[in-house]
Amino acid sequence: MSISQHLAAAPARFPLAAEGASEHRTLIITLFSCFVVATLAVTVWAGRRTKDATDFYAGGRQFTGFQNGLAISGDYMSAASFLGIAGAIALSGYDGFLYSIGFLVAWLVALLLVAEPLRNSGRYTMGDVLAYRMRQRPVRTAAGVSTIIVSIFYLLAQMVGAGALVALLLGITGETGKNLIVVFVGIIMILYVTIGGMKGTTWVQMIKACLLIGGTLIITVLVFHKFNYNISSLLGAAAENSGKGAAFLEPGLKYGVTTTSKIDFISLGIALVLGTAGLPHILIRFYTVPTARAARKSVNWAIGIIGVFYLMTIALGFGAAALLSQKEIVESNAAGNTAAPLLAQEIGGGADSTGGAILLAMISAVAFATILAVVAGLTLASSSSFAHDLYANVIRRGEATEKEEVSAARISAVIIGAVAIGLGIFAGKLNVAGLVALAFAVAASANLPTILYSLFWKRFTTQGALWSIYGGLVSSVLLVLFSPVVTGKPTSMFPDADFAWFPLENPGLISIPLGFLLGWLGSVLSKDEGAGGEKYAELEVRSMTGTGAH
């Protein structure tokens, strides 16, 4: 699902896009520059209106349901989804489209179980919800560690993807040039967060969502126009041109080959559907609206916007399969992650045409905008958790002033950004396809069980929370470490080594039930009754009504 799958390891495989980009590189650079300058201006404008911790962490809780829904969409629809899903459909047909369905269904979990209670119960972070019933220092430490780890893994995939994408489009082949791109993306990301806080980041995400929907809509209309707005003609052409015939439109092409692949798909599906409701950069968005009703509205808007986008991936993926040869797509990128830019170039008139170059530049600029918006949201989530949970409530034991807390958040954003830049440079040649899936799996294994138990189970205790978070965190990371994602395959992070005893590429099938089990087991074996009783009753009333919410 990561846009950098195989991309960083094969920079020469983008012949058409590279050719078109070389002739119109000024156009591409201009579009990139316009977006960066415009969003930095918005960030500075928002930064001047950031006065206190509520402004920095939650945008002053001044955003409407529609605005927050648009920002959630911008935060969620990463370049991994934009380029990765189009490629998956182009190469695997029906099985690739299952990614779109999984991402969309995941929002029902967030809407029905998390959005409203979380907005009512917390203040700035997931740790606030846990600390209301539990012992503050241990659960805030666990929540902070989990948030930072999930965010950094997700962040790393975006950083490496940005470096690979921009390097290919600008014709940069040297390692120094690619590393400088990663540094550039990291610096912009740090500026968004440290200057604008949640207000600036939210406006950037709203702008990016509009650009992504607009760009995708243009390609969708052009693709359907090519086939006289007849979806049957489009799907038929895709099936025929794929060389796989009717099987291209039926399940099983990618995930039905072996029993292991079928189980792996179930594992991935569980992680994607449940992981969304535990992703830190999505959770903090529920705190930016003034009421629980607005939180619910924002998720409804997000479902609508995201749903429209994922429906349009039909045109992106099947359009690429219909208009480009499979060989052309694979030679550009083995995982198909460049299918959307290649389609834009083709539908605009081809590699040598001005129209093709314009559409290629537009889609590439949108992809770059997508990366910047998502990394800003991830950095804000991790820096907020560090400052609010670890610094203010664990290290300073609740005695830090709001000014000190916001300063700590800005400093931690710089540190986390520097870590992401360093890891992005180090991982530039690695296959980071497992990083996004790992982020979802960790979120679903560690964060979601703890949130649900805390909100809906009276007997849940501090020990249960710690067992659930650390158990889900450690199990998911270890299973991925010993999976084909890391070693044992040509596409692994370390293909020359082989210590992969876990057969699945996603640990969700094992680590998610384990996270729930450990949360239950830790609670029933605990002698701590302090988390239940009056505290649970107070949290239950608060989560359902919003009484006492900040």
Order of alpha helices (4+ residues) and beta strands (2+ residues): alpha-alpha-alpha-alpha-alpha-alpha-alpha-alpha-alpha-alpha-alpha-alpha-alpha-alpha-alpha-alpha-alpha-alpha-alpha-alpha-alpha-alpha-alpha
